[in-house]
Amino acid sequence: MVGEEHALKHQTPSPGELDQMGMAQLKALKESNLQDIVNIKNTLDHARAVKLTTGVYADPSWYSKASAALRHKGLLDQALATRNKKLKRN
């Protein structure tokens, strides 16, 4: 659970902060964000598998926070892609 706790603690940059980032910073943030998404998905999948095999549910509060973090990371990924596209056009 170390990876998902790490992912949940990352701060999402504001649109203004994204506008000030260069290509290298955006690329690094995108790679980090994608790794966070993979970690969160894997952990949620593991929690679902444990529920199916043992019938033991994950902590509802944790599961809700992890699912919300996954949604936010997805939105950040979209914002990064949009910003990257704008930089490539200019």
VMD Tcl script that builds the backbone (N, CA, C; Angstrom):
set m [mol new atoms 270]
animate dup $m
set s [atomselect $m all]
$s set {name element resname resid chain x y z} {
  {N N MET 1 A 0.804 -1.197 0.000}
  {CA C MET 1 A 0.000 0.000 0.000}
  {C C MET 1 A 0.851 1.266 0.000}
  {N N VAL 2 A 2.128 1.130 -0.106}
  {CA C VAL 2 A 3.000 2.296 -0.115}
  {C C VAL 2 A 2.770 3.115 -1.371}
  {N N GLY 3 A 2.654 2.463 -2.520}
  {CA C GLY 3 A 2.489 3.165 -3.786}
  {C C GLY 3 A 1.233 4.008 -3.844}
  {N N GLU 4 A 0.113 3.452 -3.373}
  {CA C GLU 4 A -1.126 4.203 -3.449}
  {C C GLU 4 A -1.151 5.348 -2.452}
  {N N GLU 5 A -0.537 5.181 -1.293}
  {CA C GLU 5 A -0.457 6.289 -0.349}
  {C C GLU 5 A 0.370 7.415 -0.959}
  {N N HIS 6 A 1.449 7.048 -1.627}
  {CA C HIS 6 A 2.291 8.030 -2.305}
  {C C HIS 6 A 1.472 8.755 -3.369}
  {N N ALA 7 A 0.695 8.005 -4.143}
  {CA C ALA 7 A -0.093 8.601 -5.221}
  {C C ALA 7 A -1.181 9.516 -4.663}
  {N N LEU 8 A -1.754 9.139 -3.530}
  {CA C LEU 8 A -2.819 9.947 -2.962}
  {C C LEU 8 A -2.301 11.269 -2.398}
  {N N LYS 9 A -1.031 11.339 -2.061}
  {CA C LYS 9 A -0.474 12.537 -1.447}
  {C C LYS 9 A 0.046 13.541 -2.467}
  {N N HIS 10 A 0.203 13.147 -3.721}
  {CA C HIS 10 A 0.696 14.085 -4.732}
  {C C HIS 10 A -0.306 15.205 -4.936}
  {N N GLN 11 A 0.217 16.412 -5.088}
  {CA C GLN 11 A -0.638 17.557 -5.346}
  {C C GLN 11 A -0.809 17.723 -6.851}
  {N N THR 12 A -2.015 17.992 -7.265}
  {CA C THR 12 A -2.286 18.216 -8.678}
  {C C THR 12 A -1.975 19.672 -8.999}
  {N N PRO 13 A -1.153 19.914 -10.021}
  {CA C PRO 13 A -0.840 21.299 -10.382}
  {C C PRO 13 A -2.079 22.010 -10.929}
  {N N SER 14 A -2.151 23.292 -10.660}
  {CA C SER 14 A -3.269 24.089 -11.174}
  {C C SER 14 A -3.054 24.334 -12.672}
  {N N PRO 15 A -4.121 24.728 -13.381}
  {CA C PRO 15 A -3.947 25.029 -14.814}
  {C C PRO 15 A -2.887 26.104 -15.051}
  {N N GLY 16 A -2.798 27.081 -14.161}
  {CA C GLY 16 A -1.783 28.119 -14.306}
  {C C GLY 16 A -0.376 27.561 -14.174}
  {N N GLU 17 A -0.204 26.611 -13.251}
  {CA C GLU 17 A 1.099 25.976 -13.081}
  {C C GLU 17 A 1.454 25.131 -14.298}
  {N N LEU 18 A 0.454 24.456 -14.876}
  {CA C LEU 18 A 0.702 23.660 -16.081}
  {C C LEU 18 A 1.133 24.553 -17.234}
  {N N ASP 19 A 0.518 25.737 -17.333}
  {CA C ASP 19 A 0.849 26.664 -18.417}
  {C C ASP 19 A 2.283 27.167 -18.324}
  {N N GLN 20 A 2.861 27.165 -17.131}
  {CA C GLN 20 A 4.220 27.661 -16.942}
  {C C GLN 20 A 5.271 26.573 -17.132}
  {N N MET 21 A 4.848 25.321 -17.231}
  {CA C MET 21 A 5.803 24.215 -17.352}
  {C C MET 21 A 6.298 24.072 -18.781}
  {N N GLY 22 A 7.556 23.652 -18.903}
  {CA C GLY 22 A 8.136 23.362 -20.200}
  {C C GLY 22 A 7.896 21.907 -20.572}
  {N N MET 23 A 8.332 21.547 -21.768}
  {CA C MET 23 A 8.124 20.184 -22.270}
  {C C MET 23 A 8.755 19.134 -21.364}
  {N N ALA 24 A 9.968 19.385 -20.889}
  {CA C ALA 24 A 10.659 18.406 -20.043}
  {C C ALA 24 A 9.919 18.203 -18.729}
  {N N GLN 25 A 9.439 19.288 -18.131}
  {CA C GLN 25 A 8.693 19.174 -16.884}
  {C C GLN 25 A 7.377 18.428 -17.095}
  {N N LEU 26 A 6.699 18.743 -18.202}
  {CA C LEU 26 A 5.438 18.061 -18.505}
  {C C LEU 26 A 5.668 16.569 -18.715}
  {N N LYS 27 A 6.742 16.229 -19.422}
  {CA C LYS 27 A 7.040 14.825 -19.678}
  {C C LYS 27 A 7.317 14.086 -18.373}
  {N N ALA 28 A 8.092 14.701 -17.489}
  {CA C ALA 28 A 8.405 14.074 -16.202}
  {C C ALA 28 A 7.149 13.907 -15.357}
  {N N LEU 29 A 6.299 14.930 -15.343}
  {CA C LEU 29 A 5.054 14.852 -14.577}
  {C C LEU 29 A 4.127 13.795 -15.160}
  {N N LYS 30 A 4.068 13.704 -16.491}
  {CA C LYS 30 A 3.214 12.706 -17.131}
  {C C LYS 30 A 3.688 11.292 -16.803}
  {N N GLU 31 A 4.993 11.067 -16.844}
  {CA C GLU 31 A 5.527 9.744 -16.516}
  {C C GLU 31 A 5.221 9.377 -15.070}
  {N N SER 32 A 5.414 10.328 -14.172}
  {CA C SER 32 A 5.119 10.094 -12.757}
  {C C SER 32 A 3.634 9.827 -12.558}
  {N N ASN 33 A 2.798 10.617 -13.237}
  {CA C ASN 33 A 1.349 10.460 -13.127}
  {C C ASN 33 A 0.900 9.100 -13.660}
  {N N LEU 34 A 1.454 8.673 -14.792}
  {CA C LEU 34 A 1.083 7.379 -15.349}
  {C C LEU 34 A 1.505 6.233 -14.427}
  {N N GLN 35 A 2.663 6.364 -13.788}
  {CA C GLN 35 A 3.104 5.350 -12.832}
  {C C GLN 35 A 2.158 5.307 -11.636}
  {N N ASP 36 A 1.714 6.478 -11.177}
  {CA C ASP 36 A 0.746 6.528 -10.083}
  {C C ASP 36 A -0.561 5.841 -10.478}
  {N N ILE 37 A -1.015 6.093 -11.707}
  {CA C ILE 37 A -2.255 5.474 -12.196}
  {C C ILE 37 A -2.118 3.952 -12.198}
  {N N VAL 38 A -0.998 3.459 -12.704}
  {CA C VAL 38 A -0.767 2.014 -12.741}
  {C C VAL 38 A -0.764 1.433 -11.325}
  {N N ASN 39 A -0.073 2.112 -10.400}
  {CA C ASN 39 A -0.012 1.635 -9.019}
  {C C ASN 39 A -1.391 1.596 -8.372}
  {N N ILE 40 A -2.173 2.651 -8.575}
  {CA C ILE 40 A -3.512 2.703 -7.990}
  {C C ILE 40 A -4.393 1.614 -8.587}
  {N N LYS 41 A -4.362 1.457 -9.928}
  {CA C LYS 41 A -5.167 0.414 -10.572}
  {C C LYS 41 A -4.793 -0.973 -10.059}
  {N N ASN 42 A -3.494 -1.231 -9.945}
  {CA C ASN 42 A -3.053 -2.538 -9.452}
  {C C ASN 42 A -3.538 -2.795 -8.036}
  {N N THR 43 A -3.459 -1.785 -7.190}
  {CA C THR 43 A -3.884 -1.939 -5.806}
  {C C THR 43 A -5.396 -2.139 -5.709}
  {N N LEU 44 A -6.153 -1.392 -6.503}
  {CA C LEU 44 A -7.608 -1.580 -6.513}
  {C C LEU 44 A -7.973 -2.963 -7.050}
  {N N ASP 45 A -7.280 -3.403 -8.091}
  {CA C ASP 45 A -7.521 -4.753 -8.626}
  {C C ASP 45 A -7.219 -5.814 -7.581}
  {N N HIS 46 A -6.157 -5.618 -6.823}
  {CA C HIS 46 A -5.803 -6.566 -5.763}
  {C C HIS 46 A -6.903 -6.597 -4.695}
  {N N ALA 47 A -7.409 -5.421 -4.333}
  {CA C ALA 47 A -8.483 -5.360 -3.340}
  {C C ALA 47 A -9.733 -6.077 -3.851}
  {N N ARG 48 A -10.040 -5.920 -5.135}
  {CA C ARG 48 A -11.196 -6.625 -5.719}
  {C C ARG 48 A -10.971 -8.139 -5.725}
  {N N ALA 49 A -9.745 -8.547 -6.038}
  {CA C ALA 49 A -9.430 -9.978 -6.063}
  {C C ALA 49 A -9.538 -10.583 -4.662}
  {N N VAL 50 A -9.063 -9.876 -3.668}
  {CA C VAL 50 A -9.176 -10.370 -2.288}
  {C C VAL 50 A -10.635 -10.508 -1.903}
  {N N LYS 51 A -11.455 -9.542 -2.292}
  {CA C LYS 51 A -12.885 -9.616 -1.991}
  {C C LYS 51 A -13.521 -10.833 -2.652}
  {N N LEU 52 A -13.156 -11.093 -3.893}
  {CA C LEU 52 A -13.738 -12.231 -4.607}
  {C C LEU 52 A -13.285 -13.574 -4.043}
  {N N THR 53 A -12.028 -13.648 -3.645}
  {CA C THR 53 A -11.507 -14.941 -3.181}
  {C C THR 53 A -11.802 -15.208 -1.713}
  {N N THR 54 A -11.775 -14.169 -0.886}
  {CA C THR 54 A -11.960 -14.390 0.553}
  {C C THR 54 A -13.265 -13.830 1.081}
  {N N GLY 55 A -13.878 -12.936 0.333}
  {CA C GLY 55 A -15.103 -12.293 0.803}
  {C C GLY 55 A -14.839 -11.122 1.729}
  {N N VAL 56 A -13.567 -10.811 1.968}
  {CA C VAL 56 A -13.209 -9.704 2.852}
  {C C VAL 56 A -13.100 -8.422 2.023}
  {N N TYR 57 A -13.890 -7.439 2.409}
  {CA C TYR 57 A -13.885 -6.169 1.705}
  {C C TYR 57 A -12.738 -5.287 2.183}
  {N N ALA 58 A -12.254 -4.451 1.289}
  {CA C ALA 58 A -11.251 -3.449 1.663}
  {C C ALA 58 A -11.942 -2.377 2.497}
  {N N ASP 59 A -11.145 -1.613 3.224}
  {CA C ASP 59 A -11.681 -0.509 4.006}
  {C C ASP 59 A -12.427 0.442 3.064}
  {N N PRO 60 A -13.717 0.675 3.298}
  {CA C PRO 60 A -14.499 1.512 2.375}
  {C C PRO 60 A -13.940 2.927 2.214}
  {N N SER 61 A -13.442 3.495 3.292}
  {CA C SER 61 A -12.880 4.843 3.212}
  {C C SER 61 A -11.647 4.856 2.310}
  {N N TRP 62 A -10.755 3.891 2.508}
  {CA C TRP 62 A -9.556 3.798 1.676}
  {C C TRP 62 A -9.938 3.566 0.220}
  {N N TYR 63 A -10.874 2.640 -0.019}
  {CA C TYR 63 A -11.268 2.295 -1.382}
  {C C TYR 63 A -11.842 3.523 -2.098}
  {N N SER 64 A -12.652 4.296 -1.379}
  {CA C SER 64 A -13.240 5.497 -1.952}
  {C C SER 64 A -12.164 6.522 -2.291}
  {N N LYS 65 A -11.207 6.708 -1.386}
  {CA C LYS 65 A -10.119 7.669 -1.629}
  {C C LYS 65 A -9.245 7.222 -2.798}
  {N N ALA 66 A -8.960 5.931 -2.876}
  {CA C ALA 66 A -8.134 5.424 -3.969}
  {C C ALA 66 A -8.854 5.582 -5.313}
  {N N SER 67 A -10.148 5.309 -5.330}
  {CA C SER 67 A -10.927 5.465 -6.565}
  {C C SER 67 A -10.982 6.928 -6.989}
  {N N ALA 68 A -11.149 7.820 -6.024}
  {CA C ALA 68 A -11.172 9.257 -6.331}
  {C C ALA 68 A -9.806 9.700 -6.847}
  {N N ALA 69 A -8.739 9.207 -6.241}
  {CA C ALA 69 A -7.390 9.554 -6.697}
  {C C ALA 69 A -7.178 9.099 -8.130}
  {N N LEU 70 A -7.689 7.927 -8.467}
  {CA C LEU 70 A -7.564 7.412 -9.833}
  {C C LEU 70 A -8.291 8.337 -10.815}
  {N N ARG 71 A -9.467 8.788 -10.449}
  {CA C ARG 71 A -10.208 9.718 -11.319}
  {C C ARG 71 A -9.436 11.025 -11.495}
  {N N HIS 72 A -8.904 11.554 -10.399}
  {CA C HIS 72 A -8.156 12.808 -10.473}
  {C C HIS 72 A -6.880 12.649 -11.302}
  {N N LYS 73 A -6.218 11.523 -11.164}
  {CA C LYS 73 A -5.011 11.269 -11.958}
  {C C LYS 73 A -5.369 11.189 -13.442}
  {N N GLY 74 A -6.525 10.616 -13.750}
  {CA C GLY 74 A -6.983 10.554 -15.133}
  {C C GLY 74 A -7.248 11.940 -15.702}
  {N N LEU 75 A -7.855 12.804 -14.887}
  {CA C LEU 75 A -8.098 14.176 -15.324}
  {C C LEU 75 A -6.786 14.932 -15.524}
  {N N LEU 76 A -5.835 14.700 -14.630}
  {CA C LEU 76 A -4.527 15.331 -14.785}
  {C C LEU 76 A -3.856 14.854 -16.070}
  {N N ASP 77 A -3.987 13.579 -16.376}
  {CA C ASP 77 A -3.399 13.044 -17.604}
  {C C ASP 77 A -3.985 13.741 -18.829}
  {N N GLN 78 A -5.289 13.976 -18.817}
  {CA C GLN 78 A -5.928 14.687 -19.923}
  {C C GLN 78 A -5.422 16.123 -20.022}
  {N N ALA 79 A -5.283 16.787 -18.880}
  {CA C ALA 79 A -4.798 18.168 -18.876}
  {C C ALA 79 A -3.361 18.231 -19.375}
  {N N LEU 80 A -2.554 17.254 -18.988}
  {CA C LEU 80 A -1.168 17.219 -19.465}
  {C C LEU 80 A -1.112 17.007 -20.970}
  {N N ALA 81 A -1.960 16.140 -21.481}
  {CA C ALA 81 A -1.988 15.895 -22.923}
  {C C ALA 81 A -2.408 17.157 -23.677}
  {N N THR 82 A -3.389 17.871 -23.152}
  {CA C THR 82 A -3.849 19.114 -23.778}
  {C C THR 82 A -2.744 20.161 -23.786}
  {N N ARG 83 A -2.065 20.312 -22.651}
  {CA C ARG 83 A -0.971 21.301 -22.551}
  {C C ARG 83 A 0.180 20.931 -23.485}
  {N N ASN 84 A 0.504 19.652 -23.533}
  {CA C ASN 84 A 1.575 19.179 -24.401}
  {C C ASN 84 A 1.248 19.475 -25.872}
  {N N LYS 85 A -0.012 19.275 -26.235}
  {CA C LYS 85 A -0.440 19.542 -27.609}
  {C C LYS 85 A -0.317 21.030 -27.936}
  {N N LYS 86 A -0.676 21.888 -26.964}
  {CA C LYS 86 A -0.559 23.332 -27.183}
  {C C LYS 86 A 0.905 23.730 -27.380}
  {N N LEU 87 A 1.785 23.162 -26.582}
  {CA C LEU 87 A 3.212 23.490 -26.715}
  {C C LEU 87 A 3.769 23.035 -28.060}
  {N N LYS 88 A 3.337 21.884 -28.539}
  {CA C LYS 88 A 3.833 21.387 -29.816}
  {C C LYS 88 A 3.355 22.251 -30.966}
  {N N ARG 89 A 2.171 22.833 -30.849}
  {CA C ARG 89 A 1.635 23.689 -31.907}
  {C C ARG 89 A 2.409 25.002 -32.010}
  {N N ASN 90 A 2.892 25.485 -30.895}
  {CA C ASN 90 A 3.592 26.796 -30.898}
  {C C ASN 90 A 5.015 26.687 -31.304}
}
mol reanalyze $m
mol bondsrecalc $m
mol representation Tube
mol addrep $m
